[in-house]
Amino acid sequence: MAEAETGTPTASAPATPGTPGGPLFSSLRVDSLSYDRKSMPRCKCLPVGAASWAPSPTCFTDFPAPDVSLTRKLGAEFVGTFILIFAATAGPIVNQKYSGVETLIGNAACAGLAVMIVILSTGHISGAHLNPSLTIAFAALRHFPWVQVPAYIAAQVSASICASFALKAVFHPFMSGGVTVPSVSIGQAFALEFLITFNLLFVVTAVATDTRAVGELAGIAVGATVMLNILVAGPSSGGSMNPVRTLGPAVAAGNYRAIWIYLVAPTLGAVAGAAIYTAVKLRADEGEQPRQVRSFRR
């Protein structure tokens, strides 16, 4: 919350063959991955220019009520996550059912395009997080209020399970094709999920919290990152980047093999990626002046 009110974006994204979503926009810029800064004044417990971004206990209650009701945010988050998990999981299932018709590129495109369209369509409402790891990372770096984290995660998890059982009903008995399980060692899978989620959150944090980044293209940037990560890690770890991308299909298929990797590694990678961008981000007095952004307006 260290940024000035007029210099922050508000935006969403997500997810991977699972993931995420946004910038913290002022009245000139709306963050599709986080809350709207024009209604969220700067947190008083961390002054501008403070050296640390560690959360302060008083910040938990320093967030005023946003101008979009929490019910609407959760509704948009549920629908967005449902669309993402349905598309990202359906690609591999169709690939399995029709003997490789989708290919790795098709699977990556299913997830990346789903992330892009959800960010562009619901980012101005809920931020289109679509990913518990992203929500936790943004809250840890005070781009999102901790008090809303449990509700967001509940919406994401329930949407993932609903989408997975919908796929199971449609494509039975090919649900196993949509489960992300490692084809490499546990250590390699953990490292891959950590690194690709690090990449994702580095990009998301840039377009979501920095007015100098190209925030109006947040959906394209995040969707392209998801595609790239799946092309790199899909054959090895499944390229999840998102706990609910793995959790819902695992529940529907009854396959919990190495599921802890997909719960822990993306969350650690997300926090690390968001923290690293925060560390290298230009200060207000450095570089070019923030641009006025016309996209993602409420």
NUVOZA-135657 format. One line per 5 residues: number of its first residue (from 1); for each residue x, y, z of C-alpha. Coordinates in steps of 0.05 Angstrom, whole numbers. Each point is the difference from the previous one (the first is absolute). Example, Ala and Ser with C-alpha at 12.3 -4.5 7.8 and 13.67 -1.06 7.14 Angstrom:
BEGIN
1 = 246/-90/156; 27/69/-13 .
//
This chain:
BEGIN
1 = 0/0/0; 60/44/-6; -19/29/-67; -36/67/-5; -74/-5/-15 .
6 = 6/31/-69; 59/-42/-21; -25/-71/9; -38/-47/-45; -57/-49/15 .
11 = -8/-64/-45; -4/-104/-4; 22/-62/-31; 28/-55/30; -2/-53/-23 .
16 = 38/-57/-26; -17/-56/-37; -21/29/58; 9/74/21; -2/72/5 .
21 = -18/73/4; 14/97/19; 24/75/1; -20/45/57; -30/58/-39 .
26 = -17/69/25; -57/40/-29; 40/-3/-65; 18/-73/4; -37/-61/25 .
31 = 36/-62/23; -31/-64/-27; 39/-43/49; -9/38/65; -47/48/34 .
36 = -17/69/-27; 48/49/31; -46/59/-10; -42/-29/56; 58/-29/40 .
41 = 42/56/31; 73/-10/16; 13/-43/61; 22/45/56; 44/-52/33 .
46 = 52/2/-56; 23/69/-22; 19/15/-72; 71/-20/-14; 4/-49/57 .
51 = 56/-50/-9; -41/-61/19; -60/-32/-32; -14/-48/56; -72/5/23 .
56 = -15/38/63; -52/-29/48; -42/64/-1; -8/-6/-76; -49/-57/10 .
61 = -54/50/19; 25/61/-37; -37/-17/-64; -66/38/-7; -60/-32/-33 .
66 = 9/-2/-76; -51/30/-46; -15/-68/-31; -37/-47/48; 37/-62/22 .
71 = -58/-42/-24; 9/25/-71; 75/-10/4; -8/-72/23; -52/-13/-53 .
76 = 47/25/-55; 58/-38/31; -41/-64/1; -22/6/-73; 69/21/-23 .
81 = 34/-58/35; -53/-48/-26; 14/23/-72; 75/-6/11; -1/-70/31 .
86 = -51/-25/-50; 42/23/-60; 69/-17/28; -22/-70/21; -43/-14/-61 .
91 = 60/8/-47; 40/-59/28; -64/-42/7; -17/11/-73; 72/-14/-17 .
96 = -5/-67/36; -68/-19/-29; 18/16/-72; 71/-27/-1; 41/63/4 .
101 = -43/46/-43; 13/60/44; 76/-8/8; 40/38/52; -10/66/-37 .
106 = -75/-10/1; 1/-15/75; 41/62/13; -46/42/-43; -62/-24/37 .
111 = 28/24/66; 32/64/-25; -61/22/-40; -46/-16/59; 42/43/46 .
116 = 1/57/-50; -75/2/-12; -17/-6/74; 47/58/18; -30/43/-54 .
121 = -71/-16/18; 0/-3/77; 64/34/20; -35/66/14; -48/-35/48 .
126 = 40/-49/42; 71/9/-25; -4/-69/-33; 50/-32/47; -23/-71/-19 .
131 = 57/-28/41; 7/-6/76; 76/8/-7; -9/67/-33; -51/22/52 .
136 = 47/-19/57; 60/33/-34; -38/65/-11; -25/1/71; 70/-14/27 .
141 = 27/61/-38; -61/42/19; -30/6/-69; -63/-35/26; -35/-1/68 .
146 = 13/-62/42; -71/2/26; -27/-19/-69; 50/-56/-13; -40/-58/31 .
151 = -62/19/-40; 39/5/-65; 34/-67/11; -67/-33/17; -30/27/-66 .
156 = 60/-25/-39; 1/-69/30; -76/-10/-7; 2/24/-73; 57/-48/-15 .
161 = -37/-60/29; -65/19/-36; 37/7/-67; 36/-66/10; -63/-39/15 .
166 = -34/33/-60; 58/-26/-43; -5/-68/32; -73/-4/-18; 12/21/-72 .
171 = 64/-38/-15; -5/-62/45; 42/-43/3; 56/45/-25; 6/46/62 .
176 = 69/-27/17; 29/38/-60; -14/66/35; 36/-16/65; 68/32/8 .
181 = 50/-52/26; 76/1/-7; 35/-43/-51; 67/19/30; 28/-6/70 .
186 = -33/35/59; 57/49/6; -1/17/-74; -75/10/0; 3/44/62 .
191 = 55/43/-31; -38/7/-66; -65/20/34; 37/50/44; 37/31/-59 .
196 = -58/6/-49; -44/30/54; 56/48/17; 1/21/-73; -76/8/0 .
201 = -4/43/62; 59/43/-21; -39/19/-63; -67/6/37; 29/45/53 .
206 = 31/44/-54; -65/11/-39; -42/2/64; 38/47/45; 46/44/-43 .
211 = -29/58/-39; 61/-1/-45; -16/-70/-24; -47/-11/-58; -61/-13/44 .
216 = -51/6/-56; 30/-63/-30; -1/-39/66; -45/-55/-27; 46/-12/-59 .
221 = 64/2/42; -26/-47/53; -32/-48/-50; 64/-2/-41; 40/-15/63 .
226 = -46/-58/17; 7/-28/-71; 76/6/3; 4/-34/68; -43/-59/-23 .
231 = 42/-9/-62; 61/-4/45; -26/-42/58; -63/-33/-26; 31/-67/-20 .
236 = 39/-4/66; -43/27/57; -65/16/-36; 14/75/4; -52/14/53 .
241 = 23/66/32; -65/-1/38; -22/-44/59; -73/-2/-24; 21/-21/-70 .
246 = 25/-64/33; -48/-7/59; -67/-1/-37; 20/-52/-53; 34/-42/54 .
251 = -64/-2/41; -42/-17/-61; 47/-55/-24; 19/-25/70; 74/7/-17 .
256 = 39/37/54; 70/-21/-21; 52/50/23; -55/52/9; 40/36/55 .
261 = 49/24/-53; -55/38/-36; -24/31/64; 67/22/29; 46/14/-59 .
266 = -46/49/-37; -14/39/64; 74/7/17; 16/18/-72; -56/52/-2 .
271 = 23/35/63; 72/0/-25; -18/26/-69; -44/56/27; 53/19/52 .
276 = 56/2/-51; -38/47/-46; -17/44/60; 74/3/16; 22/21/-70 .
281 = -59/45/-14; 18/73/-16; -15/51/54; -46/58/-14; 58/47/-15 .
286 = 35/-47/-48; -9/-12/-74; -57/27/-42; -62/28/30; -60/-46/8 .
291 = -45/-2/-61; -75/12/-1; -34/-66/-16; -69/-4/-31; -14/-74/5 .
296 = -34/-41/54; -42/60/23; -57/-13/47 .
//
